[in-house]
Amino acid sequence: MKPPKFWHELDSKQKQKCVLGLIVLGIVIVSCIGYQFSDDKNPPVEVPKKIPKKDIALEGDQFEKGFAIETEMQLQKQREVMKQELQDMRNEFDKFKKGFSNQLDPLKSDIAQIKGKKDTPSPQMLEVPLPVKESKDLDTNIPPPPPVGGGKSLSYDGPPPPPPPEATEAVILGGIDVVRNASMTGTETEKKNQNDVYLPPSFMRATLLTGVAAPATTVGKNQPTPMLFKINNLAILPNSVRADLKGCFVVAEGTGDLATERVKTRLLTLSCVTKGGESIIDQDIKGFVVDADGQVDLKGRPVAKMGMHLARVGLAGLLGGMAEGIEESAFTSQFSATTGITDTTLKDDTESIVKLGVGRGIADTAKELRAFYLQLAQQTMPVIEVGPTKSVHLVVSSGTTLKIIDNHRDGSEDEI
C-alpha cells in the first residue's frame, strides 16, 4: 500500500508529528474499548462531606468558676475530715476523763481518812520537831523543815532523843543561797575570799575606742601610749566555758615598732561595774592584743613628718659652710718650709674685715638654726598610727583573781 500523496509533500518533522499523533490516538481508542468491556467490581467511593467547623469558646470567667468550685469542694472535704477527727478526740478525752475520775475517787477517800487520823493523834505518839536557828544574814525567817517521813510524826516508847545539832546558816551571795554549817564558819579573810573570782587565761572580742599614734623611737619606748578597749562579747575560757565580761573596759599601753609596723601592746587593768553599781571590779591583768589578721600586736601605718625639718637642717649646714668660706677668704696663709708651720694672718684692708664679720655671723647663726631644726626633727620622728573602732581580740596570758568590791554601805547603795 502506497502512502497518500500528501504524505510525500510533508517534511521530516511534520511526518514525525503525524506519526506521534496517530500513536497517541490509537492508545486512546484502545483504552476506551477496554474500559467499555471491563467489569467494574469496585463499589463507588463516597466522598466525605465537609463538616463545618464550629469554634468552641469558653466564657471569660468559666475557667475561674470551675477552679473555685473545685477548690471549695476540696476545702469542704478537709473540713469534714477535721470535724470527724475533732469529734474522735473529744470522745477519747471524755473516756479518759471518766477513767481518771474513777481512779481519783479512792484517792480522795484515802486522803480524807488520813486527815481524820491526823486530827486525832494518839497519846503514845511523841512528836520531835527539828529546831531551826534563824540566820542573822537573812531579812526574812526561814520556815522550819517538814517532819521526817513524809509528814508523819516519829513515835517510839523509849527515852527522848538527844538534842539535835545546831542548825545550819543560810547566806545569800550574789543571788545564790549558800548553806554552811555553823562549825565550818571561817575567819573574816575567808569570808572576803568568797567574793573573789579567778579568771584563768582566756580571750575575748573587743573594740579599740581611742586612736593610737605610738612613737617608734627610743624616746617613745620610755613613754608608752595609753589606749582603751571595750569588751564586746563573753570571754572564752578553757573547755569552752564563758565568762560574762561584756561591756567591761580594759586599759592598755603600747609602743611603735618600725620593723614590723605594729604597735606592741600590753594589757594593764580590767574594770567592770554592775548595772546597779552594787559591785565593782578594778584589777590588774597581764595580756596582749591579737589583731584581725591573727598576729600579735596592732597593725598600723607608719607616718613620718620630719622631712621638712631635716631639709631645713641641711640648708642651715649649707649656709654655715658658705659663711666659713667667706670668713677664710679674709685671711692669708704662709707656709714655712723650715718650721713646717702655716701662719694665718688677717688682711689689713676693709674688704677683708667685712668678709670676716659677715662670714662669722652667718656661720654662728647657721649653727644655731641647724641645732634648732635638728631638735624639731627628733621630736617628729616616725610614729605608728592606728585608727579607733578597730576590732581585735584581747588575750589574758596569766590567770588572775578578780576581787569583787562590794559598793554597799550600811545597806544603801553609793552613787558612782
C-alpha positions in Angstrom: 0.0 0.0 0.0 1.4 3.3 -1.0 1.2 6.3 1.2 -1.2 9.1 0.2 0.1 11.9 -1.9 0.1 14.5 0.8 2.5 12.3 2.8 5.2 12.9 0.3 4.6 16.6 0.5 5.4 16.7 4.2 8.9 17.3 5.5 10.5 15.1 8.1 9.4 17.0 11.2 5.8 17.0 10.1 5.9 13.3 9.4 7.2 12.7 12.9 4.4 14.7 14.4 1.8 12.9 12.4 3.2 9.5 13.5 3.2 10.5 17.1 -0.4 11.8 16.8 -1.5 8.5 15.3 0.2 6.5 18.0 -1.5 8.6 20.8 -4.9 8.4 19.1 -4.5 4.6 18.8 -3.7 4.3 22.5 -6.7 6.4 23.5 -9.0 4.3 21.3 -7.7 1.0 22.7 -8.2 2.3 26.3 -11.8 3.3 25.7 -12.6 0.0 24.2 -11.0 -1.8 27.1 -12.9 0.3 29.6 -16.2 -0.4 28.0 -15.8 -4.2 28.0 -14.3 -4.4 31.6 -16.5 -5.3 34.6 -16.5 -2.6 37.3 -16.4 -4.7 40.5 -15.2 -2.0 43.0 -18.0 0.0 44.6 -18.1 3.7 44.1 -16.2 5.6 46.7 -18.2 8.1 48.6 -16.6 11.4 49.0 -16.8 12.5 52.6 -18.8 15.6 53.1 -17.1 18.5 54.7 -18.3 19.1 58.2 -18.5 22.7 59.1 -16.1 23.6 61.9 -17.5 25.3 65.0 -15.3 27.3 67.2 -15.6 26.3 70.8 -15.0 29.2 73.2 -15.3 29.4 76.9 -16.8 32.2 78.7 -14.5 34.8 80.3 -14.8 33.6 83.9 -15.8 30.0 83.2 -12.3 28.7 84.0 -12.1 30.7 87.2 -15.5 29.5 88.3 -14.5 25.9 87.7 -11.3 26.2 89.6 -13.1 28.0 92.5 -15.7 25.3 92.7 -13.1 22.5 92.7 -11.1 24.3 95.5 -14.3 24.8 97.5 -15.1 21.1 97.3 -11.6 20.2 98.4 -11.9 22.6 101.4 -15.3 21.1 102.3 -13.8 17.6 102.3 -10.9 18.8 104.5 -13.4 20.5 106.9 -15.4 17.3 107.2 -12.3 15.2 107.9 -11.1 17.7 110.6 -14.6 17.7 112.2 -14.5 14.0 112.3 -11.0 13.9 113.9 -12.1 16.6 116.4 -15.1 14.6 117.4 -13.0 11.5 117.8 -10.6 13.4 120.1 -13.5 14.7 122.2 -14.8 11.2 122.6 -11.4 9.9 123.7 -11.0 12.8 126.1 -14.4 12.1 127.7 -13.4 8.5 128.1 -10.0 9.5 129.7 -11.8 12.0 132.0 -14.3 9.4 133.2 -11.5 6.8 133.8 -9.4 9.4 135.7 -12.3 10.4 137.9 -13.0 6.8 138.7 -9.3 6.3 139.8 -9.4 9.6 141.7 -12.3 8.7 143.9 -10.5 6.1 146.0 -7.6 8.5 146.4 -9.9 11.2 147.7 -11.3 8.8 150.3 -7.8 7.8 151.4 -6.8 11.4 151.8 -10.0 12.1 153.9 -9.1 9.1 156.2 -5.5 10.4 156.6 -6.8 13.9 157.6 -9.1 12.3 160.1 -6.3 10.4 161.7 -4.1 13.5 161.9 -6.8 15.4 163.7 -6.9 12.8 166.5 -3.3 12.0 167.4 -2.6 9.1 169.7 -1.4 9.9 173.3 1.5 7.5 172.9 2.9 9.4 169.9 5.9 11.7 170.6 6.5 14.4 168.1 10.1 15.6 167.8 10.3 18.7 165.6 13.7 19.8 164.3 14.7 23.2 165.7 15.8 25.8 163.2 18.1 28.6 164.1 17.3 31.9 162.4 20.1 33.3 160.2 21.3 36.8 161.0 22.3 37.4 157.4 18.7 36.9 156.1 16.0 39.6 156.2 13.2 37.0 156.4 12.8 34.0 158.7 13.5 30.6 157.2 10.5 28.2 157.7 11.2 25.0 159.7 11.8 21.9 157.6 9.0 19.4 157.2 8.8 16.4 159.6 10.6 13.3 158.7 8.7 10.6 157.0 6.5 12.5 154.5 4.6 14.5 157.1 4.3 11.6 159.7 5.5 12.2 163.3 8.1 9.9 164.9 6.8 7.6 167.6 8.8 5.4 170.0 8.4 4.2 173.6 12.0 4.8 174.7 13.6 7.8 176.3 13.5 11.1 174.4 16.1 11.5 171.7 19.3 13.5 172.2 19.2 17.2 171.3 19.7 17.9 167.6 22.8 19.6 166.3 22.9 23.3 165.7 21.0 24.4 162.6 22.8 25.4 159.5 23.0 29.1 158.4 21.9 30.2 155.0 23.8 33.1 153.4 22.8 34.8 150.2 25.9 35.6 148.0 25.4 37.1 144.5 21.8 35.9 144.3 22.6 32.3 145.3 21.7 30.7 148.7 24.8 29.1 150.2 24.1 27.0 153.3 27.0 26.1 155.5 27.4 24.6 159.0 28.0 26.9 161.9 31.0 24.9 162.9 32.6 25.5 159.5 32.5 29.3 159.7 35.9 30.7 158.9 37.7 33.9 159.6 36.9 37.3 158.1 39.6 36.7 155.5 37.8 33.5 154.3 34.6 35.4 154.0 36.2 38.1 151.9 37.7 35.4 149.6 34.2 34.2 148.8 33.7 37.4 146.8 36.8 36.7 144.6 36.6 35.2 141.2 39.5 33.5 139.5 40.0 34.4 135.8 42.2 31.8 134.0 44.0 32.6 130.7 41.3 33.5 128.2 40.5 35.7 125.3 37.6 37.9 124.2 36.5 40.2 121.4 37.0 43.9 121.9 36.9 47.3 120.2 39.7 50.0 120.3 37.9 53.1 121.5 40.9 55.5 121.2 43.2 56.1 118.3 46.9 55.5 118.8 49.9 57.3 117.5 52.8 55.4 119.1 56.3 56.8 118.6 58.8 54.4 117.0 61.9 55.8 118.6 64.0 55.0 121.7 62.5 58.1 123.4 59.0 56.9 122.7 59.6 53.4 124.2 60.2 55.1 127.5 56.8 56.7 127.4 54.2 54.2 126.1 51.0 55.5 124.6 47.8 54.6 126.6 44.7 53.1 124.9 41.3 52.0 125.9 39.4 48.9 124.8 35.7 47.8 125.3 34.8 44.1 125.6 32.0 43.3 123.1 31.2 39.7 123.9 31.6 36.9 126.5 35.1 35.9 127.5 36.0 32.4 126.3 37.7 30.4 129.0 39.3 26.9 128.7 37.0 24.0 127.9 34.5 26.3 126.1 33.4 28.0 129.4 32.1 31.5 129.1 32.5 34.4 131.5 30.3 37.5 131.3 32.7 40.4 130.9 30.7 42.1 128.2 30.8 45.9 128.5 33.9 45.9 130.7 36.8 48.3 129.9 40.4 47.3 129.5 43.3 49.9 129.7 46.5 49.1 127.8 49.6 50.8 126.6 51.9 50.3 123.6 55.0 51.5 121.7 55.7 51.6 118.0 58.0 49.3 116.1 59.1 50.3 112.6 60.5 46.8 111.8 57.0 45.2 112.0 54.9 48.3 111.5 52.9 47.4 114.6 52.1 48.8 118.0 53.4 46.5 120.7 50.6 46.4 123.2 50.2 45.0 126.7 47.1 44.9 128.9 47.2 46.8 132.3 43.8 46.8 134.1 40.3 45.4 133.8 37.3 47.4 135.1 33.7 46.3 135.4 30.7 47.7 137.2 27.2 46.1 137.7 24.2 47.9 136.3 23.0 49.0 139.7 26.5 49.8 140.9 26.4 47.3 143.7 29.7 45.6 142.8 32.9 46.8 141.1 35.9 45.1 139.6 39.2 47.0 139.1 42.0 44.5 138.8 45.5 44.5 137.2 45.8 41.9 134.4 48.6 40.7 132.1 48.0 40.0 128.5 48.4 41.1 124.9 46.4 42.0 121.8 45.8 40.0 118.6 44.8 41.9 115.5 42.2 40.9 112.9 45.0 39.3 110.8 45.7 36.8 113.5 49.1 38.3 114.5 50.1 39.7 117.9 50.0 43.5 118.4 48.1 46.1 116.5 48.9 46.6 112.8 49.3 50.3 111.9 50.5 52.7 109.3 54.0 54.3 109.7 53.9 58.1 109.4 57.0 60.3 109.3 56.7 64.1 109.4 60.3 65.1 110.0 61.3 65.5 106.3 60.7 69.3 106.2 62.8 69.8 109.4 65.6 67.6 108.0 65.7 69.7 104.8 66.0 72.9 106.9 68.8 71.3 108.9 70.7 70.6 105.6 70.0 74.2 104.4 71.4 75.6 107.6 74.5 73.5 107.3 75.0 74.7 103.7 74.7 78.3 104.8 77.2 77.7 107.6 79.7 76.2 105.2 79.4 79.1 102.8 79.9 81.5 105.7 83.0 79.7 106.8 84.4 80.1 103.3 83.7 83.8 103.3 85.5 84.0 106.7 88.5 82.1 105.5 88.9 84.5 102.5 89.7 87.3 104.9 92.9 85.6 105.9 96.3 85.0 104.2 98.2 81.8 104.8 102.0 81.4 104.6 103.7 78.0 104.9 107.3 77.9 106.3 109.4 75.2 104.9 111.9 75.3 107.7 109.4 75.1 110.6 106.6 73.3 108.8 104.0 75.6 110.2 101.4 77.6 108.3 100.9 81.1 109.5 97.5 82.7 109.0 97.2 86.5 109.2 94.2 88.8 108.7 94.4 91.1 105.8 94.5 94.8 106.8 92.1 96.1 104.2 88.4 97.0 104.8 87.1 94.3 102.5 88.7 91.6 104.5 87.3 92.9 107.7 83.8 93.0 106.3 84.2 89.4 105.0 85.3 88.3 108.4 82.4 89.8 110.2 79.8 88.7 107.7 81.1 85.2 107.4 81.5 84.6 111.2 78.0 86.0 111.9 76.3 83.8 109.2 78.3 80.8 110.4 77.2 81.2 114.0 73.6 81.8 113.0 73.5 78.8 110.7 74.9 76.6 113.6 72.2 77.7 115.9 69.5 77.1 113.3 70.9 73.7 112.5 70.7 72.7 116.2 67.1 74.1 116.4 65.8 72.3 113.4 67.6 69.1 114.4 65.8 69.2 117.7 62.4 69.6 115.9 63.2 66.7 113.6 63.9 64.5 116.7 60.6 65.4 118.2 58.7 64.5 114.9 60.3 61.1 114.4 58.2 58.3 112.8 55.0 57.0 114.6 52.7 54.1 114.0 49.1 55.2 113.7 46.1 53.0 114.4 42.6 54.4 114.0 39.8 54.0 116.5 36.9 51.4 116.4 39.3 48.7 115.4 38.1 45.1 116.2 40.7 43.0 118.0 41.0 40.1 120.4 42.3 40.6 123.9 44.2 37.7 125.4 44.7 37.3 129.1 48.1 35.5 129.3 48.3 35.0 133.0 45.4 33.9 135.3 44.4 36.4 138.0 42.0 36.7 140.9 39.3 39.3 140.3 38.4 40.9 143.6 34.7 42.0 143.6 34.4 45.2 145.6 31.1 45.5 147.4 29.8 49.0 146.9 27.1 48.8 149.7 27.5 50.8 152.8 25.0 50.4 155.7 22.6 48.7 153.4 22.4 51.6 151.0 23.9 52.0 147.5 26.5 54.6 146.8 26.4 56.6 143.6 29.3 56.1 141.2 
